[in-house]
C-alpha cells in the first residue's frame, strides 16, 4: 500500500488547511485510517482516526477544530484543519491501520506533509 499525502503549507493562526492522502488501493480494504503529527523535539501524536468510513476519533488537542473524512470513490482520506494554532505546526502523516482493544495501530505510513502555522 502506498499513501501520498499533500496539502500542507504555511498559514497564519486562525486559518485553515485541508490535507489529502491518496491510497494506492481501495480504502474499503482498510479497517481504519488515521493522521499522526510530529513536531520538532516532540513525540509523534495520533491526531484523528476514522473507522469503517464513518466512526471518528480525535485527540483532545484538535477536537472541534479538525475533521477527518474519506472519499471512497477517490480512495482518499482528508483532514480538514480549522482555527489553526502555532502549536499545530508539525509534519503530518497519514496511515492505514487496524484496531485492537479499541486502540488504533498503524500499518502503512505516507511520506508526511509539513504544516506551519505562524502567529
C-alpha positions in Angstrom: 0.0 0.0 0.0 1.3 3.4 -0.9 0.0 6.6 0.6 0.6 10.0 -0.9 -0.1 13.0 1.4 -0.5 16.5 0.2 -2.0 19.9 1.2 0.5 21.1 3.8 1.8 24.6 3.8 2.3 27.9 5.7 -0.8 29.5 7.2 -1.5 32.2 9.7 -3.0 31.4 13.1 -6.8 31.1 12.8 -6.6 29.9 9.2 -7.5 26.6 7.6 -5.8 23.9 5.6 -7.1 20.6 4.1 -4.7 17.7 4.0 -5.3 14.9 1.5 -4.0 11.4 1.4 -4.5 9.2 -1.6 -4.1 5.4 -1.2 -2.9 3.1 -4.0 -5.6 0.6 -3.2 -9.2 0.6 -2.2 -9.7 2.1 1.3 -12.5 -0.4 1.7 -9.8 -2.9 2.4 -8.6 -1.0 5.5 -10.2 -1.2 8.9 -9.3 2.3 9.5 -7.2 5.3 8.5 -5.6 8.0 10.6 -3.4 11.1 10.8 -0.4 11.5 13.0 1.7 14.5 13.5 5.2 15.1 14.9 6.6 18.5 15.9 10.3 19.1 16.4 11.5 17.7 19.7 8.2 16.1 20.5 6.7 12.7 20.4 4.6 11.6 17.5 0.9 12.2 18.2 -2.2 10.5 16.9 -4.4 13.3 15.7 -7.5 11.6 14.2 -8.8 8.3 13.0 -11.7 7.1 11.0 -13.1 3.6 11.2 -15.1 1.9 8.6 -15.5 5.2 6.8 -17.6 6.9 9.5 -16.6 6.3 13.1 -14.2 9.1 14.0 -12.0 9.8 17.0 -9.8 12.9 17.7 -7.1 13.9 20.1 -8.3 16.4 22.7 -6.0 19.0 21.3 -7.8 19.1 18.0 -11.5 18.3 18.9 -13.9 20.8 17.4 -11.3 22.2 15.0 -10.2 19.2 12.9 -12.4 16.8 10.8 -11.3 13.6 9.3 -13.3 12.2 6.3 -13.0 9.7 3.4 -13.9 9.7 -0.2 -14.3 6.1 -1.1 -14.5 6.7 -4.8 -11.2 8.5 -4.8 -9.5 6.2 -2.2 -8.6 9.4 -0.3 -8.7 10.4 3.3 -8.8 14.1 4.3 -8.0 16.1 7.3 -9.8 19.5 7.4 -8.0 21.7 9.9 -9.7 24.9 11.0 -8.8 27.6 13.6 -5.2 26.6 13.3 -2.8 27.4 16.1 1.0 27.7 16.2 1.1 24.6 18.3 -0.4 22.7 15.3 2.9 23.1 13.5 4.2 19.7 12.7 4.8 17.1 9.9 1.5 15.3 9.4 1.5 11.7 8.3 -1.4 9.6 7.0 -1.7 6.0 7.8 -3.8 2.9 7.3 -4.3 0.7 10.4 -6.1 -1.9 12.4 -8.0 -1.8 15.7 -7.4 -3.9 18.7 -8.9 -3.4 22.1 -10.3 -0.1 21.0 -6.8 1.2 20.0 -5.6 2.1 16.5 -2.4 0.5 15.3 -0.9 1.9 12.0 0.2 -0.5 9.3 1.4 1.8 6.5 2.6 5.4 6.5 2.6 8.1 4.0 5.7 10.4 3.4 4.5 13.3 5.6 3.5 16.8 4.7 4.7 19.9 6.6 2.1 22.2 8.2 3.5 25.5 9.6 1.2 27.9 11.5 2.6 31.4 12.1 1.5 33.6 15.0 
